[in-house]
Amino acid sequence: MTRTTTALTIAALAGLATAAMALGPAGTQTGSCQSAQSACGAGEKDTQGTVTPAVTMVSTHAEADGTIVEVASEAGQFKTLLAAAKAAGLADALGSSGPLTVFAPTDEAFAKLGQNTIDDLLKPENKQKLVSILTYHVVSGDLPATKVLASNDAVTLNGQRIDFKTKDGSVYVDKARVLATDVDASNGVIHVIDSVILPESKNLVQVAGADGRFTILAKAIEAAGLASAVTGDDALTVFAPTDEAFKKLPAGTLDELLKPENRETLRAILTYHVVPGRVYARDAVGAQRATTLQGDAVRVGIDSGRLTVNGANVVNTDIEASNGVIHVIDSVILPE
């Protein structure tokens, strides 16, 4: 999932200050829509004449006896999800102590992918891809509807973030509409969604290559012998200078750096732009400093409303990749 949040709107990273859309406390319903598996539709009036929200609300049980897997199985509309969880070896995890929050696609949601796609994902050789997709639907901890509505996003067990937004009275997780909320289980909560949401599948190099602004960075990574490091499974955060950023270097500097005899110097500069793990802009601002792969730390702050790293302006933030996140910067930063 790709984000291109501009530095000028960094204040938006603080969170979504949105009302609860008349949903009331987590696990409550309006009017007489009382069945745990039925709901008032958008714009419908209940028997008391109250117009219900577009979001389908499901009552929270005072005590839930079954695990997420057991509750989903009993519901009868998550057969494909449960089969996929079993094929991915995640059924036991979803039956663990938790708590977990699952954004659960219905069988109809999976059907939108097409049977050929589903069959392909269930093949043993595609297990890791299936794991990546399914863990993208799961958040650690208890995230009831009220918290979803009060948030911009949440980090999934996949590592990537999912976005929350409201539109026309409905709540969306990425591009999937929430059909029902707060279905309680003994080890967490289920929110029902109408589509399967998909994480970014391209790695850092592939995402940067598709962007078109990082041809010099790609050339430098290759010359420094770092391609395998930024395409591996370890999550990384890259402060990525654009081609225009590299052109700000003194004349002849880049040509010198790209020479084989200066490979170690180039590696030091490039690894100074990389931080282990996924560090989203909001977290970077809070931390103020981040230790790079080069060994030294970079300083992160706000200058005149702009997010900066060692004085370089962050042009775009939180561009997702399968193995990390990219923040675009307008200058090359140099270790001391």
N, C-alpha and C positions, 0 to 999 in steps of 0.2 A: 504494500500500500504506500503510495508516494505522497509525501507532503511537500509543499513549497511555501511554508509560512515565511513572510518577509520579515526582515529585522525591524522594519518600521512598525510592525504590529506585534512586537514582542510582548506587549502588555496582555495580549490575548492568551498568552501561555499560562496566565495565573489561574484560569479556570472559567467555566461557563456559568455566569450568574443568571441562571434562568429559573423561572418559577416552576413549581411542581405540576403545572398543567392541570390543576384541580384533581390530581390523582389521589391526593390525601396521603396519609402515612403508608409506608410500605405494607403491602398485603391487605389493603382495604379496597372495597368496591363502593361505587355510588349506587344508590337506589336499590332495586330488587334483583340485580344480576348476581345471583348468589351461587350458582353452580360452579364447582371448581373447574369444570371443563367447558362451560358455556360462557358467553360474554355479550355485553351490549355492543352493538356496532357503532361506528362513527356516526354521530349525528342522530342516533336513535334516541327516543325518549323512553325512560322506564315507566313503571306503573305509577310513579309519583310525579311524572312530568319533567324530570330532570334530564337534561341533555348530557349524555355520557361522552367522554373523550374518545378520540379515534383509536387510542391505544386500548387494546383488549386487556382487561384486568382480571386476574385470577386470584381468588381468595387464598391467603396463606393459612395453612393448617396450624392450629395451636401447637400440635406436636406431630412431627413426621416420623413414621415408623420405618419407612424404607429408605435405602440409599438412592443416590441419583440414578443409578442403573435400574434399580427395582421400580422406582417411581416412573421412569421413562418407559420401562417395559410394560407396566400396568396401563399406562396411558394409551398404548396401542398405535400411536402415530409417529413413532421414532424407530421403526424396524431397521431402516437403512443406517441410521446413525449408530444403533447398537451393533449391527453387523460390522460396520466400519471400525468401531472402537475395539471389537474383538479381533478383527484382522490386524489392527495396528498394535495389538497388545496393550491397550489402554483401559480395558474393561475393569481390571483390578484397581487401577489408579482412580477411576471414577467411583469405585466402591470403597475408597479409602476413607480415613477419618476426616480429611478435609480441614476447614471448609473450602469448597470450590463453588464458583459461579459458572454455569454452563449456558451459553447462548446456543440453544438446541434447534437445528434445522429440522423441520418435519420431513416426512417421506415425500410430500409434494415439493418441498424445497430441493431435496436431492434430485428429484425427477427432472428439475429444470436443467441439470447438468447433462442429461441424456444417459441412457442405459450403457452405452459403450464407454463413456467416461467413468461411470461408476464401476463397471466391471474391470476396467483398466486399473483404477485406484486400488481395488481389492486384491490385485495380484501380489504375491509375495515380493517380487522384485521391486515393487513400488511402495513398499512399506514405509520408508523414510518420508516420502512425499505425503503419504496419507497421515502419518504422525504429525508432520508440519501443519497440515490443514486442520486436523482435529484439535490440536493443542492451541491453534489460533482462535478456537471457539471457547476456550476455558481461561478463566481468571482465578488466581489464587485468592482466597478469602471470600467473605460474604458481601456481595454487592447487590442489595435490593434495589427496586425500581427508583426509590428516592435518591440513592447515591448515583445511579446511572444518569438521572435527570440533572443532577448537580455537578456533573463532570463533563469534561471535553473528551476524555479518553481513558483507557486502562491498558496496562501492560499484560499481555497474555502469557500463558505457559510456553508459547512458541518463542517468546522474546520480543516480537513485534507488538506494536500498539494497535488497538482498534479504536475507531472514532465514534463518538456518540453525538447525535444532533436531533433536533426536533424540526419537523417540517409539516405544515398543513395539519397540525394537531396530532401527528404520529411521531413516534420515536424510532430512530434508525441506528443500527449498528453497522458501520460502514454503509453499504447500500442495501442492507437487509432491513425490512420493517419488522418491528417487534409486534408479535401477535398476542402474546400473553406474558404476564410477568409474575414473579414471586411464587412459583410453584415450589413449595418447600420439600426438601429431602432431609434425612437425618444428618447428612454430611455436606449440605450446601443448599443452593437454590438454582432453579432452572428458569430461564426466560426463553420463550418460544419465538423463533424468527422464521421468516418466509423464504429465505434464500441461504444458500451456503456461501459464507464469506471466505475469501481466499487471500492468503498472505502474499507478500512480494516473493517471487521465486528466483529473481535474478540476484547474483552476488554483487558486491561493491563495484568491481571492475565493469561488469555488464551494465549496471545501472548508470555508472558514470559515462560509459561509452555511448549508451543510448541518448544521453543528455545532449552531447555535442559540444559542451563548453570545456572539456577536459582533455583535449588531444595531447597537449604538452605534458600534463600530469601522467597520462597513460604511457607516453614515451619515456618519461623519467622513471616510472615504476619498473618498466621493462629493463632499462639500462642499469638500474640499481639492483636487479635480481630480486625484486620484492613481489612479483606477480603471484607466486604461490601463497605468500603470506596474507594477501588481501583477497584471495579467492577461497581460502580454507573455511573450516567450520567454526573456528574461534570468532566470537563476535568482536567487532572493532568499531570505533567511531573515528571517522576521517574528517578533518577540517581541510576541505578540498579547494586549492587555489584554481581559479579559472585560467584559461589561456591569457586573458587580459592581465591577470595578476602576475603571471610569470613574465610578461612583457615589461612590467614595471622594474624588473631587476636591471642593474647597470648593463650597458651594452657589452656583449661578449661573455657575461657571467654564465648564462645557460649553456652556451656552447662548451665552455670549459667544464662545467659540471657533468655534461654528458660524455666526456672522454673517459675511456676505461681506467686510466690512472687516477681519476678522481671519484671512483665508484664509492669508496667508503665515505667521503664527504657528502656525496649525493644521498647515500643511505641515511646518514645522520640527519640531514635536512628533511627528508621525506618522512622518516619515522617520528620526527618532532611534530608532525601533523597528525599523528595517529595515537589514539588513546584506547587501551584495552576495554572491552565491554561496550554495551550500548549506553551511551550517555546522551539523553535527549536534551534539548536546549533548556528546558525548564530546570532540569537537574543540574546542568552545567552552571547556570546562573546561581543556583543555591550553593553549589560547592565552591565556586569562585576560582578554584585551581584544579587542574587535572594532570596527573603524571603521564607522560607520553611513553611510547615504546623506545624512544631515544634515551630516556632516563630522566630528563629534566621535565619540569612542570610548565604548563602554559597557564596564563592568567585569563580568566573569563569574567567579563563585567558588562555593564551598561554605560554607554557614553552618548549623551544627547539623545536618549531613547533608542539607541542602536545596540544590539548585542555585538560585543567585540571579543577577539581572541588575540592577546598580545598586541593590541592596537589595530589589528586587521578587522574590518567590518564583516559581519556575517550577513551575507546577501540572502540566503535561503537556509532554512533549518529543517531538520527532521525528515530528510529524504530517506525512506526505508530501503533496505536491501535485505536479502535473505540472511546475510551474515553480518549485519551491522547497520549503521546509520551515517548519513553524510550531511555535514553542514558546509555550505558553500561560502568561501571567503574571497575577499577582493585583493588580497596581497599575500605574497609568500612570507611566512614567518620563519625566522632564523634562530637557531639555538645560540646561546652565548658562547 
